[in-house]
Amino acid sequence: MAEKIGFHVQVLRPKRTAELAKIYRVLNSSDAMIGVHGAAVTHFLFMRSGSVFIQINPIATAWAAEEYYGAPAKKLGLKYIGYEILTTESSRYDKYEIGDPILADPTRVTEQGSQITKKVIICKVKP
């Protein structure tokens, strides 16, 4: 979609063996980064002040996304946008009934702790 509206898009999927210098060069020369909530979005640390960092957050994880990535990004001078996906955008939408707490009240599920959250909430955004 970003390409369709005129952005030059470069997909960066670093492997564990990727050189940090390469990741740094790509991100430091970028005006924006979009990433799904998780450890890999820490690469925002390589972005220039004033750049845009958009984080896509699984359902019921906005608090963690803001605390762990959003607040630090803002302190570094990045323009931060957190996008909490809609229930219908979650890969869990096709796996659970709409009345299931995972979809109907995901906060109740996340209150059970990080292990439960990782197991049933953290998921990929549908393409």
C-alpha positions in Angstrom: 0.0 0.0 0.0 2.8 2.4 0.8 4.3 1.9 -2.6 0.9 2.5 -4.2 0.7 6.0 -2.6 4.3 6.9 -3.7 6.7 5.7 -1.0 9.9 3.9 -1.9 9.7 0.8 0.2 12.6 -1.3 1.4 11.7 -4.5 3.4 14.3 -5.2 6.0 14.1 -8.7 7.5 17.4 -9.1 9.3 18.6 -12.5 10.4 20.4 -13.1 13.7 23.7 -13.1 11.8 23.0 -9.7 10.0 25.6 -7.1 10.4 24.4 -4.2 12.6 26.2 -1.8 10.3 23.9 -2.8 7.4 20.8 -2.4 9.5 22.0 0.9 10.8 22.7 2.2 7.3 19.2 1.2 6.0 17.3 2.6 9.0 19.4 5.7 9.5 18.8 6.7 5.8 15.0 6.0 6.1 12.3 8.5 6.9 10.0 5.9 8.4 9.8 2.4 9.7 6.8 0.2 10.2 7.1 -2.9 12.3 5.0 -5.4 14.1 5.4 -5.3 17.9 8.3 -7.5 19.1 12.0 -7.4 19.8 13.0 -6.6 16.2 11.4 -3.1 16.4 14.2 -2.2 18.8 16.0 -1.3 15.5 14.2 2.1 15.8 17.3 3.0 17.8 19.1 3.4 14.5 16.7 6.0 13.1 17.3 9.7 12.9 15.5 12.1 15.1 12.4 13.4 13.3 11.8 10.1 11.5 8.5 8.3 11.8 8.2 5.0 13.6 4.9 3.1 13.3 4.4 0.1 15.5 1.6 -2.4 14.7 0.3 -3.9 18.0 -1.5 -7.1 18.5 -4.8 -6.9 20.3 -4.5 -5.9 24.0 -0.8 -5.1 23.9 -0.9 -1.3 23.5 0.3 -0.8 27.0 3.4 -2.9 26.4 4.0 -1.4 23.0 3.9 2.1 24.5 6.0 1.3 27.5 8.7 -0.7 25.8 9.0 1.0 22.4 6.7 4.0 22.1 8.0 6.1 25.1 11.7 5.5 24.3 11.2 6.3 20.6 9.6 9.6 21.6 12.5 10.4 23.9 14.8 9.9 21.0 12.9 12.4 19.0 11.0 10.0 16.7 7.4 10.7 15.6 5.8 7.6 17.1 2.4 6.1 16.0 1.1 3.0 17.7 -1.6 1.1 15.7 -3.5 -1.4 17.7 -5.0 -3.9 15.2 -8.7 -4.5 15.1 -10.0 -7.8 16.4 -11.0 -8.6 12.8 -7.4 -8.0 11.6 -6.0 -10.5 14.1 -5.0 -14.0 13.0 -6.9 -15.1 16.1 -10.2 -13.9 14.5 -10.4 -17.1 12.4 -9.4 -19.4 15.2 -11.8 -18.3 18.0 -15.5 -17.7 18.4 -16.4 -14.0 18.6 -17.6 -14.5 22.2 -14.4 -16.1 23.3 -12.5 -13.9 25.8 -9.5 -13.8 23.5 -11.5 -11.8 21.1 -14.3 -10.3 23.3 -12.2 -9.3 26.3 -8.5 -9.8 25.5 -7.5 -7.6 28.4 -8.9 -10.2 30.7 -6.6 -12.8 29.1 -3.5 -10.5 29.3 -4.1 -10.0 33.0 -3.2 -13.7 33.4 0.4 -12.9 32.7 2.9 -12.7 29.9 3.1 -16.4 29.2 -0.6 -16.7 28.5 -0.4 -13.4 26.5 2.4 -14.8 24.3 0.6 -18.1 23.8 -2.8 -16.8 22.8 -2.7 -13.1 22.0 0.6 -12.2 20.3 0.1 -13.0 16.7 0.8 -11.9 13.2 -1.3 -9.2 11.4 -3.2 -10.5 8.4 -1.5 -9.4 5.1 
